[in-house]
Amino acid sequence: MKSKKSMIWLTALVMILMLILTGCGGGQQKAAEKQQAAAEKKVVELKFHHHDPPSSAAGKFFEKWCKEIEAASNGTLKITVFHGAALGSAKDTYDMVVNGTVDMAWGVTAYFPGRFDMTDVFNLPLLGIETAEEGSQIFWDLYTKTDYLKKEYEPFKVLFLHCHADVPLALKNKTITKTSDLKGVKVRVAGSMPTEFFKALGASPIAMPATDVYTSMEKGVLDGIAADWHLLKSFKIIEQAKEYLDMKLYTGPLFCVMNKKVYESLPPEAKKAIDEKAGQYAVAAAGKNWQDTRDETIGLIKANNGRVNEVPAAMKADMEKAAKTTWDIWIKAGKEKGLPAQEVFDFVKAEAAKK
């Protein structure tokens, strides 16, 4: 009897040990399978190009944003950000994305005449858009809620579109108290519409890469620059300019795009990560980033004995007249090309009035 009980206990013990060993073996097998799957997971490496310095607000923004995409991709993406036009000129950005020289890029639409005719509406002066957040949202709505911009961005996978903060006039040492003070003043501008605006005010607008502005002001080739606060800080223009006229001219358009074929070739997890961090999420983040930079830049200017002046009352009527002249030129040029310039202008003005 005793022997029979011993046999039962021994059999039970053997079965328990077998279950334990089987469980351990199964756990080890599952761990091995996971390790193998991780090893087999392909990490896609992408190149992100932009022209601003790494220390700029744009440089810091895109480093952080690309890291967010990587984290969301579950190890399927590795994005290297190339700052300061390291891979090519800012004016080559469009072609670099289309031909696959880079996978992703951020750029200024004004650098590509004839390619973003309707987007150029955001370079029109005094539309009533006063912040980067407002401009960015209106720009994104114009792209996503209408068909007016679709053709302009057809070559790309659009990640997001946004606007920089408002544009002041930064001058080396000249104080503007009336419109006639602008006569003959050499001002660097970006794009055709700001050029027309300053011409109407009697200034001498000059096209020039942002990278050349610092030395040009230093040598007296330029008297100043009309550019957003972010650019003034990023390219250290605030070291040269001591007088600022807070004109709130426009909130200029910028694009962040990707090569279509590269995007389509990505594994599902990678696509999902990009889609989550692009679009509306990025529009809001970029708008806030560029607006925050405005406040930071003004603080630095004042700390370095610079002066930020309001537009003299005597100038406001002249500015409004010059702005309307510019609007008419832009709308007429668009219509002559068969483009919906009036409709685009009306959309933006109406949206700006709601803000």
C-alpha positions in Angstrom: 0.0 0.0 0.0 2.8 2.3 1.0 4.7 1.4 -2.2 1.6 2.3 -4.3 1.3 5.7 -2.7 4.9 6.4 -3.3 4.5 5.5 -7.0 1.5 8.0 -7.2 3.6 10.8 -5.7 6.6 10.0 -7.9 4.4 10.1 -11.0 2.8 13.4 -10.0 6.3 14.9 -9.3 7.5 13.8 -12.7 4.5 15.4 -14.4 5.0 18.7 -12.5 8.6 18.8 -13.6 7.7 18.1 -17.2 5.2 20.9 -17.1 7.7 23.3 -15.6 10.4 22.3 -18.2 7.9 22.6 -21.0 6.8 26.1 -19.8 10.4 27.2 -19.6 11.2 25.8 -23.0 8.2 27.6 -24.4 9.2 30.8 -22.8 12.7 30.5 -24.2 11.4 29.7 -27.6 9.1 32.8 -27.6 12.0 35.0 -26.5 14.1 33.6 -29.3 11.4 34.2 -31.8 11.1 37.8 -30.6 14.8 38.3 -30.9 14.8 36.9 -34.4 11.9 39.1 -35.4 13.7 42.2 -34.1 16.8 41.2 -35.9 14.9 40.8 -39.1 13.0 44.1 -38.8 14.4 46.4 -41.4 15.4 49.9 -40.2 14.8 52.4 -43.0 17.3 55.4 -42.9 16.0 58.7 -44.2 17.7 62.0 -44.9 16.0 65.2 -43.8 17.3 68.4 -45.4 16.9 72.1 -44.5 18.9 75.3 -44.8 18.8 76.9 -41.4 21.7 76.4 -38.8 21.4 73.6 -36.3 21.2 76.1 -33.4 18.2 77.9 -35.0 14.6 77.4 -33.9 14.0 75.4 -37.1 17.0 73.3 -36.5 15.9 72.4 -33.0 12.3 71.9 -34.1 13.2 69.4 -36.8 15.6 67.4 -34.6 12.9 67.0 -32.0 10.2 66.3 -34.5 12.2 63.6 -36.3 13.0 62.0 -33.0 9.2 61.8 -32.3 8.7 60.1 -35.6 11.5 57.6 -34.9 10.0 56.8 -31.5 6.5 56.3 -32.9 7.9 54.0 -35.7 8.7 51.1 -33.3 12.3 50.9 -34.6 11.5 51.0 -38.3 12.8 54.5 -39.0 16.1 56.3 -38.5 16.0 60.0 -39.6 19.2 62.0 -39.9 18.7 65.8 -40.1 21.2 67.7 -42.3 21.3 71.3 -41.2 22.6 74.5 -42.8 22.1 73.4 -46.5 24.8 70.7 -46.0 23.4 68.6 -48.8 22.5 71.4 -51.2 21.4 75.0 -51.6 18.1 76.2 -50.2 17.0 77.0 -53.7 17.6 73.3 -54.8 15.3 71.9 -52.1 12.4 71.3 -54.4 14.4 69.3 -57.0 16.3 67.5 -54.3 13.1 66.0 -52.9 11.6 65.2 -56.3 14.7 63.4 -57.6 15.4 61.6 -54.4 18.7 63.3 -53.4 17.0 63.7 -50.0 14.0 61.9 -48.6 12.4 64.7 -46.6 12.9 68.5 -46.6 11.7 71.8 -45.3 11.9 75.0 -47.4 10.6 78.4 -48.3 8.1 78.6 -51.1 9.2 82.1 -52.2 12.6 80.6 -53.3 10.8 78.8 -56.2 9.2 81.4 -58.5 6.4 80.0 -60.7 6.0 76.8 -58.7 3.8 78.0 -55.8 1.8 80.8 -57.5 -1.3 80.4 -55.3 0.6 79.6 -52.1 2.3 83.0 -52.7 -0.9 84.6 -51.3 0.6 84.3 -47.8 3.4 86.7 -48.9 0.9 89.4 -49.6 1.2 92.3 -47.1 -1.4 93.2 -44.4 -3.9 90.4 -45.0 -4.9 90.6 -41.3 -2.9 87.5 -40.2 -0.9 88.4 -37.2 0.6 85.2 -35.7 2.4 82.1 -37.0 -0.4 80.0 -35.5 -3.1 81.8 -37.4 -1.2 81.7 -40.7 -0.3 78.1 -40.3 -3.8 77.0 -39.7 -5.2 79.0 -42.6 -2.5 77.7 -44.9 -3.3 74.1 -43.9 -7.0 74.6 -44.3 -6.5 76.1 -47.7 -4.6 73.0 -48.7 -6.8 70.4 -47.1 -10.3 71.9 -47.5 -10.0 73.3 -51.1 -8.4 72.1 -54.3 -6.6 75.5 -55.0 -3.2 74.3 -53.9 -3.3 70.6 -54.8 -1.5 71.0 -58.2 1.4 72.9 -56.6 2.2 70.1 -54.2 1.3 67.2 -56.5 5.0 66.1 -56.9 5.3 65.5 -53.1 4.0 63.6 -50.2 3.0 66.7 -48.1 3.9 66.3 -44.5 2.7 69.7 -43.4 2.5 73.3 -44.4 2.9 76.3 -42.1 3.7 80.0 -41.8 6.5 81.8 -40.0 5.7 84.7 -37.6 5.0 88.2 -38.8 7.6 90.2 -40.6 9.2 93.5 -39.3 11.6 95.8 -41.1 15.1 95.4 -39.5 17.5 98.3 -40.2 21.1 98.8 -39.2 20.8 102.3 -37.8 18.0 104.2 -39.5 14.8 105.2 -37.6 11.7 105.4 -39.7 9.2 108.1 -38.7 7.4 108.7 -42.0 7.0 107.0 -45.4 9.5 109.3 -47.1 12.2 108.0 -44.7 12.1 104.8 -46.8 13.0 106.4 -50.0 16.1 104.7 -51.5 16.6 102.4 -48.5 18.2 99.2 -49.6 16.0 96.4 -48.2 16.5 92.6 -48.7 13.2 91.0 -49.4 12.1 87.4 -50.2 9.7 87.0 -53.2 7.9 89.2 -55.7 5.1 90.5 -53.6 7.2 92.0 -50.8 9.3 93.5 -53.6 6.2 95.2 -55.1 5.1 96.4 -51.7 8.4 98.1 -50.8 8.7 99.6 -54.3 5.3 101.2 -53.7 6.7 102.7 -50.5 9.7 104.2 -52.3 12.3 101.8 -50.9 14.9 99.8 -53.0 14.1 96.1 -52.5 17.0 93.6 -53.2 16.8 89.9 -53.6 19.6 88.1 -51.7 20.1 84.7 -49.9 19.6 85.0 -46.1 23.2 83.7 -45.7 24.6 86.8 -47.3 22.6 89.4 -45.4 24.8 89.7 -42.3 28.0 90.6 -44.2 26.0 92.8 -46.6 24.7 94.9 -43.8 28.1 94.9 -42.1 29.6 96.3 -45.3 26.8 98.8 -46.0 25.6 97.0 -49.1 22.2 96.6 -47.4 20.5 99.0 -45.1 18.2 96.4 -43.7 16.0 93.4 -44.2 12.3 92.5 -44.2 12.2 89.0 -42.7 10.5 87.1 -39.9 11.9 87.2 -36.4 13.1 83.6 -36.6 15.3 84.4 -39.5 16.7 87.5 -37.8 17.7 85.4 -34.8 18.9 82.3 -36.8 21.2 84.3 -39.0 22.4 86.7 -36.3 21.0 89.7 -38.1 20.1 91.1 -34.6 23.8 91.7 -34.2 23.8 94.1 -37.1 20.3 95.7 -36.9 19.5 98.1 -34.1 16.2 99.6 -35.3 13.1 97.6 -36.0 9.8 98.7 -37.4 7.1 96.3 -36.2 5.1 96.4 -39.5 3.5 92.9 -39.2 3.7 92.7 -42.9 2.9 89.0 -43.6 3.3 85.5 -42.3 5.2 83.8 -45.1 4.6 80.2 -46.2 6.9 77.2 -45.7 6.6 73.6 -46.7 7.7 70.3 -45.2 7.5 67.5 -47.9 8.7 64.0 -48.7 9.6 62.0 -51.8 6.4 60.2 -52.8 8.1 56.9 -53.8 10.1 56.7 -50.6 7.0 57.2 -48.5 5.1 54.6 -50.5 7.9 52.1 -50.1 7.9 52.3 -46.3 6.7 49.5 -44.0 3.3 50.1 -42.5 4.6 51.0 -39.0 6.9 53.6 -40.5 4.1 55.2 -42.6 1.8 55.2 -39.5 4.4 57.0 -37.5 4.9 59.7 -40.1 1.2 60.2 -40.6 0.7 60.5 -36.8 3.3 63.2 -36.4 2.6 65.1 -39.7 -0.5 66.9 -40.7 -2.5 68.8 -38.1 -0.2 67.8 -35.3 2.8 69.3 -37.0 0.9 72.4 -38.2 0.0 73.3 -34.6 3.5 72.5 -33.3 5.3 74.5 -36.0 3.0 77.5 -35.6 3.6 77.6 -31.8 7.4 77.2 -32.3 7.7 80.0 -34.8 5.5 82.3 -32.7 7.5 81.6 -29.5 10.6 82.5 -31.4 9.2 85.9 -32.2 8.9 86.7 -28.4 12.3 85.3 -27.7 13.9 87.3 -30.5 12.4 90.6 -29.4 13.6 90.0 -25.9 17.2 89.5 -27.2 17.0 92.6 -29.3 15.9 94.8 -26.4 18.6 93.2 -24.2 21.2 94.3 -26.8 20.0 97.9 -26.8 17.9 97.5 -30.0 14.7 99.3 -30.4 11.4 97.8 -31.6 9.2 100.7 -32.8 5.5 100.8 -33.7 4.5 102.0 -37.1 4.0 105.8 -37.1 0.4 106.7 -37.6 1.3 108.9 -40.5 2.6 105.8 -42.3 -0.4 103.4 -41.9 -2.5 104.9 -44.7 0.5 104.7 -47.1 1.1 101.1 -46.1 -2.5 100.1 -46.7 -2.5 101.8 -50.1 0.8 100.0 -51.0 -0.7 96.7 -49.8 -3.9 97.1 -51.9 -1.7 97.9 -55.0 0.2 94.7 -54.3 -3.0 92.6 -53.9 -4.3 93.9 -57.3 -1.0 93.0 -59.0 -1.0 89.5 -57.6 -4.7 88.8 -58.4 -4.3 90.2 -61.9 -1.2 88.1 -62.6 -2.9 84.9 -61.3 -6.0 85.5 -63.4 -3.8 86.0 -66.5 -2.4 82.5 -65.9 -5.8 81.0 -65.5 -5.4 80.5 -61.8 -8.1 81.0 -59.1 -6.2 84.0 -57.6 -9.4 85.9 -56.6 -10.9 82.8 -54.9 -7.7 82.1 -53.0 -7.4 85.7 -51.9 -11.0 85.8 -50.7 -10.6 82.5 -48.8 -7.5 83.7 -46.9 -9.0 87.2 -46.2 -12.2 85.6 -44.9 -10.4 83.1 -42.7 -8.1 85.9 -41.3 -11.1 88.0 -40.4 -12.4 85.1 -38.2 -9.2 84.9 -36.1 
